[in-house]
Amino acid sequence: MTTSIEFDGLGAKNTLTIYEGGETGTFDKSIALVSAYAKLLSFYDEHSLLTQINQQAGIAPVHIPVRPIFNLIARAVAWSKRGLGYNALIGPLVGLWHIGFDDASVPSSDRIKARLALTDPDKVILDSEAQTVFLSEPGMSLDLGGIAKGFIIDEMGKLWQQRGVTGGLIDLAGNQLLFGNSEQGVPLWQVPITDPREPGNPPIATLTTSPKAVVTTGIYFRHFDRRGHVYHHLLDPETGSPVDSDMASITVVADSAEKADVLSSVGFYAGIPAGFDVIEDEAAEAIFITKATQITQTSGLRETLMPTMGH
């Protein structure tokens, strides 16, 4: 029997659906897990562990009591050093633009330049033995927004496995884990791909896939308009401004939600062919959609993506 619950968390609406299996209390434990990780990883919660790290920038290392969180930060920094378009040190610029909030504004080029100087991942000092993180310059700040939701989804997937769920859907702010069997009782899922021009429209395509993580990044998620120009929330770590490209959205399909989360940033930033190549090298798949609604998919999806009639 299908059961579903909606809840607020991680600054968004989230939905959990179980089609098969699962012990009583699985939803409660799942929501508690999201809440616990949000208290550790939130960029905007002044009491979070992440905020402590950022407040101690240039002052002192911060001990990370939870080993998986230290490891997550280490992976985020390692991805950032690859220079592929994902940078967990982009926090100073996220705070400057504040896109998604009422006080979002277009900063001056001087202010952007000053904040860009604080985004070098090589200036993060990690001590694996002591489990400490130190941002070596004042003003630096970590933002795990492009990796944390994926990590939390993967952790929830482990919880569901332990509690006997055999089919279900984890959806945190649109980042999804297709868990086990679909609603039809088979390990084959059909996933609608949102039309990035108008998310309220019918899907632009439908993906058929085995149980995987599916993460979409697009310009329609968070943005604000100024004098006819739309500024979306996907910041370019090279320029400090929203990514300027013909990309409208990217959907990444991968074995882990964390990897899909990071690769959605990489693929959106790098586009085609560079982002395409990185995603294939990482043994993941992706659907790239341009602002002109041209759809390009990686090789593993060529037989399984069906565009909607008229596209």
C-alpha positions as CSV (number, residue, x, y, z in Angstrom):
1,M,0.0,0.0,0.0
2,T,1.4,3.4,-1.0
3,T,2.0,5.9,1.8
4,S,3.4,9.4,1.3
5,I,4.3,12.4,3.4
6,E,5.3,16.0,2.7
7,F,7.5,18.0,5.0
8,D,9.5,21.2,5.0
9,G,13.3,21.0,5.4
10,L,16.5,22.1,3.8
11,G,14.7,25.3,2.8
12,A,12.3,23.4,0.5
13,K,9.3,21.2,0.2
14,N,10.1,17.5,0.4
15,T,8.2,14.3,-0.3
16,L,8.8,10.8,0.8
17,T,6.8,7.9,-0.8
18,I,6.9,4.2,0.2
19,Y,5.3,1.7,-2.2
20,E,6.5,-1.5,-0.6
21,G,7.9,-2.6,2.8
22,G,9.2,-0.4,5.6
23,E,8.7,-0.6,9.3
24,T,6.3,1.6,11.3
25,G,8.1,5.0,12.0
26,T,10.2,5.0,8.9
27,F,8.9,8.4,7.9
28,D,9.5,9.8,11.4
29,K,13.1,8.6,11.4
30,S,13.6,9.9,7.8
31,I,12.4,13.4,8.7
32,A,14.5,13.3,11.9
33,L,17.6,12.4,9.8
34,V,17.0,15.4,7.5
35,S,16.6,17.7,10.5
36,A,19.8,16.4,12.2
37,Y,21.9,16.9,9.1
38,A,20.3,20.3,8.4
39,K,21.5,21.5,11.8
40,L,25.0,20.4,10.9
41,L,25.2,21.5,7.3
42,S,23.0,24.5,6.8
43,F,24.7,27.6,5.3
44,Y,22.0,29.9,6.7
45,D,21.5,28.5,10.2
46,E,23.6,30.6,12.5
47,H,23.9,27.7,15.0
48,S,25.0,25.0,12.4
49,L,28.4,23.3,12.5
50,L,29.0,24.7,9.0
51,T,28.4,28.3,10.3
52,Q,30.9,27.6,13.2
53,I,33.5,26.6,10.6
54,N,32.8,29.8,8.6
55,Q,32.8,32.0,11.7
56,Q,36.3,30.6,12.7
57,A,37.8,31.4,9.2
58,G,41.3,32.8,9.7
59,I,41.0,32.2,13.5
60,A,41.1,28.5,14.4
61,P,40.4,25.0,13.1
62,V,37.0,23.5,14.0
63,H,36.6,20.0,15.2
64,I,34.1,17.9,13.3
65,P,32.6,15.4,15.8
66,V,30.8,13.3,13.1
67,R,33.3,11.4,10.9
68,P,30.9,11.1,7.9
69,I,30.5,15.0,7.9
70,F,34.3,15.5,8.0
71,N,34.6,13.0,5.1
72,L,31.8,14.9,3.2
73,I,33.7,18.2,3.6
74,A,36.9,16.5,2.4
75,R,35.2,15.2,-0.7
76,A,33.6,18.6,-1.4
77,V,37.0,20.3,-1.2
78,A,38.6,17.6,-3.4
79,W,35.9,18.2,-6.1
80,S,36.5,21.9,-5.8
81,K,40.2,21.6,-6.5
82,R,39.4,19.9,-9.8
83,G,38.2,23.2,-11.2
84,L,35.3,21.8,-13.1
85,G,32.7,24.3,-12.0
86,Y,31.8,23.0,-8.6
87,N,33.4,25.0,-5.7
88,A,32.3,24.5,-2.1
89,L,34.2,27.7,-1.2
90,I,31.8,29.9,-3.1
91,G,30.0,30.8,0.2
92,P,31.2,34.5,0.2
93,L,29.6,35.0,-3.2
94,V,26.4,33.1,-2.3
95,G,26.0,35.5,0.7
96,L,26.7,38.5,-1.5
97,W,24.1,37.8,-4.1
98,H,21.6,36.2,-1.7
99,I,19.5,34.9,-4.6
100,G,16.3,33.3,-3.4
101,F,15.8,35.9,-0.7
102,D,13.9,39.2,-0.6
103,D,17.1,41.2,-0.4
104,A,18.8,39.7,-3.5
105,S,20.6,42.3,-5.5
106,V,23.3,42.7,-8.2
107,P,26.6,43.5,-6.5
108,S,29.2,45.8,-7.9
109,S,32.1,44.3,-9.8
110,D,34.6,45.4,-7.1
111,R,32.6,43.6,-4.4
112,I,32.4,40.4,-6.6
113,K,36.2,40.6,-7.2
114,A,36.9,40.9,-3.5
115,R,34.8,37.9,-2.6
116,L,36.3,35.8,-5.5
117,A,39.6,36.2,-3.8
118,L,38.2,34.2,-0.8
119,T,37.1,31.1,-2.8
120,D,40.4,29.2,-3.2
121,P,39.9,25.6,-2.1
122,D,43.7,25.2,-1.7
123,K,43.4,27.5,1.4
124,V,41.3,24.9,3.3
125,I,43.4,23.0,5.8
126,L,42.0,19.5,6.6
127,D,43.4,17.4,9.4
128,S,42.0,13.9,9.0
129,E,43.6,12.6,12.2
130,A,42.3,15.4,14.4
131,Q,39.1,15.7,12.3
132,T,39.4,19.5,12.0
133,V,38.6,21.9,9.2
134,F,40.3,25.3,9.0
135,L,39.5,28.0,6.5
136,S,42.9,29.8,6.6
137,E,41.8,33.3,5.6
138,P,39.2,35.6,7.3
139,G,36.0,35.9,5.2
140,M,36.2,32.5,3.6
141,S,33.1,30.3,3.9
142,L,32.1,26.8,2.9
143,D,28.7,26.3,1.2
144,L,27.8,22.6,0.8
145,G,24.6,23.4,-1.2
146,G,25.8,21.5,-4.3
147,I,26.6,18.3,-2.4
148,A,24.8,18.1,0.9
149,K,21.3,17.2,-0.3
150,G,22.8,14.3,-2.3
151,F,24.7,13.1,0.8
152,I,21.6,13.3,2.9
153,I,19.5,11.4,0.3
154,D,22.1,8.6,0.2
155,E,22.1,8.4,4.0
156,M,18.3,8.2,4.0
157,G,18.6,5.4,1.4
158,K,20.7,3.4,3.9
159,L,18.1,4.0,6.5
160,W,15.3,2.7,4.2
161,Q,17.4,-0.4,3.4
162,Q,17.9,-1.1,7.1
163,R,14.1,-0.7,7.8
164,G,13.0,-3.0,5.0
165,V,11.7,-0.6,2.4
166,T,11.6,-2.5,-1.0
167,G,10.1,0.3,-3.1
168,G,9.9,4.0,-2.7
169,L,10.8,7.5,-3.8
170,I,12.9,10.0,-1.8
171,D,12.5,13.6,-3.1
172,L,14.4,16.3,-1.3
173,A,13.8,19.7,-3.1
174,G,13.6,17.9,-6.5
175,N,16.7,15.7,-5.9
176,Q,15.5,12.2,-6.1
177,L,16.5,8.7,-5.2
178,L,14.4,6.0,-7.0
179,F,14.6,3.3,-4.3
180,G,14.0,-0.4,-5.3
181,N,10.7,-1.1,-7.1
182,S,8.6,1.6,-8.6
183,E,4.8,2.0,-8.0
184,Q,4.3,-0.8,-10.6
185,G,6.2,-3.2,-8.4
186,V,9.2,-3.6,-10.7
187,P,12.7,-2.1,-10.6
188,L,12.0,0.1,-13.6
189,W,11.0,3.7,-13.3
190,Q,9.6,6.4,-15.6
191,V,10.8,9.9,-14.7
192,P,9.3,13.0,-16.2
193,I,11.9,15.6,-17.3
194,T,10.7,19.2,-16.5
195,D,10.4,21.7,-19.3
196,P,12.9,24.4,-18.2
197,R,11.0,27.2,-20.1
198,E,7.9,26.7,-18.0
199,P,8.0,24.1,-15.2
200,G,4.2,24.1,-15.1
201,N,4.1,22.7,-18.7
202,P,3.8,19.0,-19.5
203,P,7.2,17.3,-19.2
204,I,9.6,17.8,-22.1
205,A,10.6,14.2,-22.1
206,T,10.3,10.9,-20.1
207,L,13.2,8.9,-18.9
208,T,13.0,5.1,-18.3
209,T,15.6,3.9,-15.8
210,S,16.6,1.3,-13.3
211,P,16.6,2.5,-9.6
212,K,19.1,5.4,-9.5
213,A,19.6,8.9,-8.1
214,V,18.2,11.6,-10.4
215,V,19.2,15.2,-9.8
216,T,18.1,18.2,-11.9
217,T,19.8,21.7,-11.8
218,G,18.1,24.5,-13.8
219,I,17.8,28.2,-14.1
220,Y,14.2,28.1,-13.1
221,F,14.7,27.0,-9.5
222,R,15.8,30.2,-7.8
223,H,16.2,33.6,-9.6
224,F,15.3,37.3,-9.5
225,D,14.7,39.9,-12.2
226,R,16.3,43.3,-12.4
227,R,15.6,45.7,-15.3
228,G,14.6,42.9,-17.6
229,H,17.6,40.7,-16.8
230,V,17.1,37.3,-15.0
231,Y,19.7,36.3,-12.5
232,H,19.6,32.7,-11.5
233,H,21.3,31.1,-8.5
234,L,23.9,29.0,-10.3
235,L,27.1,31.0,-9.7
236,D,30.2,30.7,-11.9
237,P,33.2,30.2,-9.6
238,E,35.4,31.9,-12.2
239,T,33.4,35.1,-12.6
240,G,31.5,35.3,-9.3
241,S,28.2,35.9,-11.3
242,P,25.5,33.6,-12.5
243,V,26.7,31.2,-15.1
244,D,26.3,32.8,-18.6
245,S,25.6,30.0,-21.1
246,D,22.9,28.6,-23.3
247,M,22.2,25.9,-20.7
248,A,18.7,25.9,-19.2
249,S,18.8,22.6,-17.2
250,I,20.7,19.4,-16.7
251,T,19.4,16.2,-15.2
252,V,22.1,13.7,-13.9
253,V,21.4,10.0,-13.4
254,A,24.0,8.3,-11.1
255,D,24.4,5.4,-8.6
256,S,24.7,7.9,-5.7
257,A,22.7,11.1,-5.1
258,E,25.9,12.8,-3.8
259,K,27.7,12.2,-7.1
260,A,24.6,13.3,-9.1
261,D,24.3,16.5,-7.0
262,V,27.9,17.5,-7.7
263,L,27.9,16.5,-11.4
264,S,24.7,18.5,-12.0
265,S,26.7,21.6,-11.0
266,V,29.7,20.5,-13.1
267,G,27.6,19.7,-16.2
268,F,25.6,22.9,-16.0
269,Y,28.7,25.0,-15.7
270,A,30.8,23.2,-18.3
271,G,28.0,22.4,-20.8
272,I,28.7,20.4,-23.9
273,P,31.2,18.9,-24.7
274,A,33.3,19.4,-21.5
275,G,30.5,18.7,-19.0
276,F,29.3,15.8,-21.1
277,D,32.8,14.2,-21.1
278,V,33.2,14.6,-17.3
279,I,29.9,13.0,-16.6
280,E,30.6,10.0,-18.9
281,D,34.1,9.7,-17.3
282,E,32.4,9.5,-13.9
283,A,30.2,6.6,-15.1
284,A,27.1,8.7,-14.8
285,E,24.5,9.8,-17.4
286,A,22.9,13.2,-18.1
287,I,20.3,15.0,-20.1
288,F,21.3,18.6,-21.2
289,I,18.6,21.0,-22.2
290,T,19.5,24.4,-23.7
291,K,17.4,27.6,-23.5
292,A,16.3,26.8,-27.1
293,T,15.1,23.4,-25.7
294,Q,17.7,21.4,-27.7
295,I,18.0,18.1,-25.8
296,T,21.3,16.1,-25.7
297,Q,21.8,13.0,-23.7
298,T,24.8,10.9,-22.8
299,S,25.3,7.6,-24.6
300,G,23.7,5.4,-21.9
301,L,20.4,7.2,-22.2
302,R,20.0,7.2,-26.0
303,E,17.6,4.3,-26.0
304,T,15.7,5.2,-22.8
305,L,14.8,8.9,-23.2
306,M,11.6,9.7,-25.0
307,P,11.0,13.3,-25.9
308,T,7.4,14.5,-25.7
309,M,5.6,14.9,-29.0
310,G,6.2,18.4,-30.4
311,H,9.7,18.8,-29.0
